[in-house]
Structure formats: structure tokens, C-alpha cells
Amino acid sequence: MAKKKPTPKSTPPAKRATVQPAGYVELLDALKIRIRSSQIRAAVAVHRELVTLYWQIGRDILTRQEAEGWGAKVIDRLGRDLQAEFPGVAGFSPRNLKYMRAFAEAWTDEAIVQRVVAQIPWGHNITLLETLKDRKEREWYALATVEYGWSRPVLVHQIETGAFARQGKAITNFEKTLPPPQSDLAREALKDPYTFDFLELQTEHQERELETGLLAHIRKFLLELGAGFAFVGQQVHLEVGGQDFYLDLLFYHLKLRCYVVLDLKAKPFTPEFAGKMNFYLSAVDDLLRHPDDKPSIGIILCKSRNEVVAEYALRDLTKPVGVSSYVTKLVETLPAAFRDQLPNAKQLRDAIKEATSTIDPG
């Protein structure tokens, strides 16, 4: 008996190949970009309106407290009534209303609210309120958050490491070697000291250990350097006069539009370092710099530096050079008065041992 040939299966309509009209893919991609952009703008607008609303509520509470002598219990009642009126809407708890009051008290100028703090999330604003009392410092971190798009953990890290106090503190000769406003921008791009608390280095370490550790944590390293630094290479080769030279680390700064040569020194600064950097910058400007680039900048990063010695060493250099120090432990950035009050490693171990020995196993 002859076998019956199987009937060919038909392709489901959804799986049949369709012929796309000319230009369809390009239109689809363009629409995706436009929709995502619109969604982002809408989210930002909603967030800006929310922060503005919180500021206005806080201002109204402040005004009433000053005029009517309201106490804290009124805020608790107001929170309960608002939550009852708007069930399921977060943000009107008594605790958050108190944040709104503190927010309005901290930022009295509505123009700054609209221009700066309304541009960053409410959680960021709470962080600024809880950790910073100085208005100038708080505004600096708010502006930096807007400009660089810091996440909340990054903002916390920048505050904890004292970025405001360290910004623009490197010793430089930029005023003499760079035209304004390039000199001001370059000076603000440098810190002193740089904090590499993510490294596990002995007190005595070699430059290669420092370099390897920084590159192993390149994301944290770039975050500490600051916005605008793009990594180009390690031990970058330069040939000058038939001889070989190597740059420890080479970066390009997107805002300054120039190469940045970073020379690592696991020792205190000496004047010879400045002459070597001046040579490196001349070579980079001749061999790597594009005609549209600004003059290259050098950063000599040392374990420590004497301010007077560094100023003398940079005074007559023709190239823009900055001298900064670095620390590998966050505690080293604290003033000596506070540093001495912190327990050392042995004291911490003894305290932990004593605490654990008193725990009741039952």
C-alpha cells in the first residue's frame, strides 16, 4: 500500500516574511528615539513640578508657623489630613512635610529653586538637607549634581570625601600659562588631595602598584578625577630624538578640549618632577595634539608636597602644570583634630572583641 505524502504545513500569518517599504526601518528608529526623548522630558517635567510643589508647601507651612505660632503637632495633623484626602498618593506623610519645611527654610530664593534644586530628585535634596549646613557648599553640590548627573550614591560619596573643599586646591601655574577662561576651568578641574580610598595599598608602595590599582578600579578612579576625564592610555609611548619615553597615564578632558598627562609619584614632590613634566607636555603637543585642541595640561600626583617648593618649581615653567597629593584612606583627609579622635585599628578590634564576648547566646 503506497504511503500518503504528508501535506506541507502552511506558515502562520504572523511568521510570514513581510516586505518592508523603503525607509521603514529609518522611520521606526527615528520614532523610537523621539518617543524615548519625549518620555524623558515628561518625566523630568513631572519631577520638577513635584519638587516645586514640595517647596511651596514647605514655604506655606513656614509662613503659617511664623504668623500663627504653629507647633510641630500641626504638621502631624496636616500630614494625616492630606493623606486622607489623597489616598494612595505618596509624599504627604508628616515626616516628608517636615522635610518640605526644612527644604523651604534652606532655599529661600525661589529663583535658585527653579534653576537648580528643582532639577534634581527629591531624594538628592533630602541628602543635601541632612548632610550639609553651609548654604554655599550645599549650592555647589546641587549645581554639580545638575551639571554632571550624579546619582544619589555618587552625591553621597562626593560629600563624604569633601569634594567641595578639595576642588581647585591643587598648586598650578595655569594663570601664567593658559588664557582665561581656560585657566579658571583647568584650575577647577583639579583637586587636592585626591582620595583613593578604594585602593588597598601599604603605607610604603611603589608607583607601579599605584598605577595598577588605579586602572583596576578605573570607574572609581575616573569618578574621583571628576567629570570630563576620558582615559586614553597607560604607559603611552613617545619617541623623541630617537629615544623612548613613556607617560604613566594619558587622558583627554572633554570640557577643556585638551590632553591631560598624569605623572604618578609614590613619594614627596621634588622640583625635578616639574622639569620632566614640562618635557612631556612639549612632546605631547608636538606628537599627539590636534590643531583644534587646547594646550595639553600636566598633573603631577605625589604622595605629599611642600606648597612653597611646588610654587617655586612651577613659577617659570612654560607649560601648564598642576601639583596635587593623594591619600589612600578617607581618614587622612580629615583635619588632625578630628583624626586624632577616631579609634585606630587595634582599638576597633578590641572594641569588637569586647562587644561580641558580652552577647547572650540564649
Buried (B, 14 or more C-beta within 10 A) or exposed (E): EEEEEEEEEEEEEEEEEEEEEEEEEEEEEEEEEEEEEEEEEEEEEEBBEBBBEBBBBBBBBBEBBEEEEBEEEBBBEBBEEBBEEEEEEEBBBBEBBBBBBBBBEBBEEBEBBBEBBBBBBBEBBBBBBEBBEEEEBBBBBBBBBBEBEBEBEBBBBBBEBBBBEBBBBBBBBBEEBBEEEBBEBBBEBBBBBBBBBBBEBEEEBEBEBBBEBBEEBEEBBBBBBBBBBEBBEBEBEBEEEEEEBEBBBBBBBEEBBBBBBBBBBBEEBBEEBBEBBBBBBBBBBEEBBEEEBBBBBBBBBBBEBBEEBBBEBBEEBEBBBBBBBBBBEBEEBBEEEEEEEEEEEEEEEEEEEEEEEEEEEE
